[in-house]
Amino acid sequence: MFALFCQDNQLILRQEYPLPLPEPDEALVRISLAGICATDLEMVKGYVSGFAGVLGHEFVGVVEQCADPAWLGQRVVASINIGCQTCEICRKHGPEHCPTRRALGMHHKDGAFAEWMTVPIRNLFAVPDNVPDEQAVFTEPLAAALKIREQVKIRPSLKTAVVGPGRLGLLVAQVLNLAGGNVTVLGRRRSSLELPASWGLATGLTTDFAENSFDRVVEATGNSVGFAQALRLVRPMGTIVLKSTFADDNHLDMTKIVVSEIEVVGSRCGPFTPALRLLAAGQIITEPFIMAEYPLADGLAAFQKAAEPGVLKVLLRP
């Protein structure tokens, strides 16, 4: 099969990659559509040291082979973390922090930038009939945005900034706005703020605001400069929620975290069921994010397009 394979910080289109064989607890999924995200771009830069495999974790597909016949022919998405299911962490908290965790397209498990992939049955989620593939492919990042609502209390009286009007930041802004938050989307260029402004969200340049302007700042830029801005903007005893993952060895000044007693919350993967529910209810806008679609055979060009400034989402269709 065709597959986009990453090794030694090089992305390679392999035309005869072995078809995956499902384990007894896995399903074989034919990929219908997959999305390139910021983490995929960072993986090529070396975000996960030593990774060698097929990238991709945002996808929708159809189950073609499965020990449980109820899943056959189902259109599905899948959560990305695979735990051992036996350790105390898995039993109490789930697979996200299992010591032997694998992750689709990122850690010891091939991902979705291929024609086929295998996924543990327990990771599958059926896609509602009224959610097209072009929306369903956003389930994983939307779930990541929803994770914030499980970690911090959203109060309308608190001023919240989302730094980074990119793929994830705009989902975060919508999710927090739905929860009644006082949300402002911040970016470095006014052109990047046109989309959230068209939704009625408050927007501004990061340089428009003085230090300590916000009670809570969600950092979703995907770079160390964004973290520095988040730290500047949050008030003493405020909260920074970190959503970025990136390959960077820049040294950051953490003095304000200590002196101003800033709470820092790391935030990663989230719940799929409410994400699918929001998509099915039409409460999350995703269509304007899609700026290009490529066949998998043109995957290298797709990655170049996805890395261009201002590009929100590029899709791959096997």
WOBEL-V327200 format. One record per residue. N is the residue number from 1. RES is the residue in one letter. PSI is psi in degrees with one decimal (none if undefined). BURIAL is # if it has 9 or more other C-alpha atoms within 8 Angstrom, else .. D_CENTER is the distance of its C-alpha to the mean C-alpha in Angstrom with 1 decimal. Layout:
# WOBEL-V327200
n=(N N)
res=(RES RES)
psi=(PSI PSI)
burial=(BURIAL BURIAL)
d_center=(D_CENTER D_CENTER)
This chain:
# WOBEL-V327200
n=(1 2 3 4 5 6 7 8 9 10 11 12 13 14 15 16 17 18 19 20 21 22 23 24 25 26 27 28 29 30 31 32 33 34 35 36 37 38 39 40 41 42 43 44 45 46 47 48 49 50 51 52 53 54 55 56 57 58 59 60 61 62 63 64 65 66 67 68 69 70 71 72 73 74 75 76 77 78 79 80 81 82 83 84 85 86 87 88 89 90 91 92 93 94 95 96 97 98 99 100 101 102 103 104 105 106 107 108 109 110 111 112 113 114 115 116 117 118 119 120 121 122 123 124 125 126 127 128 129 130 131 132 133 134 135 136 137 138 139 140 141 142 143 144 145 146 147 148 149 150 151 152 153 154 155 156 157 158 159 160 161 162 163 164 165 166 167 168 169 170 171 172 173 174 175 176 177 178 179 180 181 182 183 184 185 186 187 188 189 190 191 192 193 194 195 196 197 198 199 200 201 202 203 204 205 206 207 208 209 210 211 212 213 214 215 216 217 218 219 220 221 222 223 224 225 226 227 228 229 230 231 232 233 234 235 236 237 238 239 240 241 242 243 244 245 246 247 248 249 250 251 252 253 254 255 256 257 258 259 260 261 262 263 264 265 266 267 268 269 270 271 272 273 274 275 276 277 278 279 280 281 282 283 284 285 286 287 288 289 290 291 292 293 294 295 296 297 298 299 300 301 302 303 304 305 306 307 308 309 310 311 312 313 314 315 316 317 318)
res=(M F A L F C Q D N Q L I L R Q E Y P L P L P E P D E A L V R I S L A G I C A T D L E M V K G Y V S G F A G V L G H E F V G V V E Q C A D P A W L G Q R V V A S I N I G C Q T C E I C R K H G P E H C P T R R A L G M H H K D G A F A E W M T V P I R N L F A V P D N V P D E Q A V F T E P L A A A L K I R E Q V K I R P S L K T A V V G P G R L G L L V A Q V L N L A G G N V T V L G R R R S S L E L P A S W G L A T G L T T D F A E N S F D R V V E A T G N S V G F A Q A L R L V R P M G T I V L K S T F A D D N H L D M T K I V V S E I E V V G S R C G P F T P A L R L L A A G Q I I T E P F I M A E Y P L A D G L A A F Q K A A E P G V L K V L L R P)
psi=(163.3 142.5 145.5 110.9 133.3 129.9 134.9 42.9 24.7 134.8 127.5 133.4 112.3 127.2 -10.7 46.0 140.4 136.7 129.9 145.5 122.4 140.5 167.9 -28.5 15.1 161.7 146.7 120.9 128.9 121.4 127.1 -40.9 140.6 151.9 139.7 126.0 176.2 -35.4 -38.3 -42.8 -39.2 -29.8 -40.0 -28.8 -8.7 22.4 -42.6 107.8 131.4 4.5 136.3 114.3 -173.3 128.2 173.7 125.5 -4.2 113.6 164.8 141.9 -174.0 133.0 120.8 -22.0 131.7 141.7 -27.1 107.2 -17.1 -23.2 -14.9 129.3 -2.9 140.3 129.0 158.1 175.7 140.1 154.4 -16.8 135.8 108.7 173.9 -19.8 4.0 -24.7 164.9 -37.5 -45.4 -44.4 -36.9 -34.9 -9.6 -179.5 -8.3 -28.1 22.0 134.9 -24.7 27.0 139.9 159.1 134.1 122.8 8.4 -30.5 99.8 27.9 123.8 147.4 -152.8 -2.5 62.6 176.1 -27.9 155.0 160.8 142.0 136.0 138.0 -36.1 -15.2 -7.7 146.1 128.5 138.0 127.7 146.9 -29.5 6.0 107.3 163.0 -38.9 -20.0 -41.8 -29.4 -14.5 5.1 -45.5 -49.5 -31.5 -39.9 -39.7 -37.6 -40.2 -24.3 -35.3 -39.0 -17.3 -17.6 -34.1 150.5 126.2 111.6 130.7 -24.0 -14.6 137.7 122.1 132.7 138.5 110.2 115.0 91.1 48.9 -157.3 -53.6 -41.1 -37.9 -29.7 -42.6 -45.4 -41.7 -42.7 -44.8 -34.7 -40.1 -32.3 2.4 14.6 153.5 91.2 134.3 129.3 126.4 141.3 -178.5 -17.7 138.9 -31.9 -30.9 -10.8 -1.7 -40.4 -55.1 -31.9 -35.7 -19.7 -2.3 8.6 146.1 140.7 166.7 164.9 147.5 -31.5 -7.8 -16.5 141.5 169.8 149.5 31.3 -16.8 147.9 -35.5 139.9 126.4 121.0 114.5 32.7 -28.1 20.3 163.5 -26.3 -37.5 -39.1 -41.4 -39.4 -41.1 -40.9 -36.0 -37.9 -23.5 142.1 162.8 137.6 20.5 -171.0 134.8 127.9 119.8 118.1 -10.0 142.9 128.2 155.9 106.0 137.8 21.2 144.1 132.3 142.8 111.0 9.4 -45.6 -33.7 -41.0 -54.6 -40.6 5.2 54.9 133.5 127.6 124.0 116.6 136.9 125.1 -107.1 149.9 -170.8 130.3 -36.5 -50.6 -28.3 -45.6 -34.8 -42.2 -39.7 -42.5 -32.2 -3.8 26.9 -6.9 129.4 127.0 -24.5 -42.8 -14.8 -31.5 113.0 -10.8 152.6 134.6 148.1 153.5 -33.0 -20.5 30.9 -33.9 -41.7 -35.0 -40.3 -38.7 -41.1 -43.5 -26.7 -7.7 141.9 135.7 -7.9 125.3 -56.4 131.2 133.2 151.0 131.5 104.9 none)
burial=(# # # # # # # . # . # # # # . . . . . . . # . . . # # # # # # # # # # # # . # # # # # # . # # . . . # . # # # # # # # # # # # # . # . . . . . # . # # # # # # . # # # # . . . . # # # . . # # # # # . . # # # # # # # # # # # # # # # # # # # # # . # # # . # . . . # . # . # # # # # # # # # # # # # # # . . . . # . . . # # # # # # # # # # # # # # # # # # # # . . # # # # # # # # . . # . # # . . # # . . . # # # # # # . . . . . # # # # # # # # # # # # # . # # # # # # . # # # . . # # # # # # # # # # . . . . . . . . # # . . # # # # . # . # . # # # # . . # # . # # # . . . # . . . . . # # . # # # # . . # # . # # . # # . . . . # # # # # # # #)
d_center=(25.7 23.7 20.7 18.7 19.6 18.7 21.4 22.8 20.3 21.5 19.9 22.5 22.9 24.9 27.0 28.5 25.8 27.0 26.0 24.3 26.5 25.1 26.4 28.3 25.3 22.9 22.5 22.7 20.3 21.1 18.0 18.4 15.5 12.3 9.8 9.5 6.6 7.7 7.4 9.6 11.8 12.2 13.1 15.9 17.0 17.4 14.6 15.5 19.3 21.2 18.5 20.2 18.8 16.9 13.4 10.6 8.5 7.5 11.2 14.2 17.5 21.0 22.5 25.6 26.8 26.6 29.2 28.4 29.9 28.2 25.0 26.8 25.9 23.1 20.1 17.1 13.4 12.6 10.9 10.3 12.6 16.3 18.9 22.7 23.4 26.6 26.0 26.3 22.7 21.5 24.3 23.8 20.1 18.3 16.9 14.1 16.8 19.4 21.4 21.3 17.7 16.3 12.8 12.3 12.3 12.2 15.1 18.4 17.1 16.9 13.9 13.8 15.2 18.6 20.9 20.7 18.9 19.8 17.9 19.6 21.0 19.9 16.2 16.9 16.6 18.9 17.8 20.3 22.9 22.3 18.6 18.8 16.6 15.4 14.0 13.1 10.6 8.3 8.8 5.8 3.5 7.2 7.9 5.8 7.8 10.8 10.9 12.6 15.3 16.1 16.6 18.5 21.1 20.6 24.1 25.3 27.7 25.1 23.9 20.2 18.7 15.2 15.5 13.5 13.7 11.0 8.1 6.2 9.7 11.4 9.6 10.3 13.8 14.5 13.7 15.9 18.4 18.8 19.6 22.4 21.1 22.9 19.9 20.3 17.8 18.9 18.7 21.0 22.4 23.7 22.7 19.0 19.9 21.8 19.1 18.4 22.1 22.9 21.2 23.6 21.3 23.0 22.0 23.5 23.5 22.7 26.3 27.6 27.3 29.4 28.5 27.8 27.0 24.3 24.2 20.5 18.0 14.2 13.2 10.2 12.1 11.0 14.7 17.6 19.4 16.9 17.6 21.2 21.1 19.4 22.1 24.8 23.8 23.6 27.0 28.8 27.7 24.5 21.0 18.0 14.6 12.5 8.7 9.3 9.6 12.4 15.7 18.4 21.7 22.7 24.7 23.8 26.5 25.8 29.2 28.0 25.9 29.2 31.7 29.9 28.5 24.8 22.5 19.3 16.5 13.7 10.7 8.0 7.6 9.4 12.0 11.9 15.4 15.3 12.2 14.5 17.4 16.2 15.5 18.9 20.6 19.5 18.3 15.0 15.5 13.4 16.3 16.8 13.4 14.7 16.9 17.9 18.2 19.7 21.4 20.1 23.4 22.4 19.1 20.3 21.1 17.7 16.1 18.7 18.0 14.2 15.4 17.9 17.8 16.9 15.1 12.1 11.2 13.4 13.9 15.9 18.5 20.6)
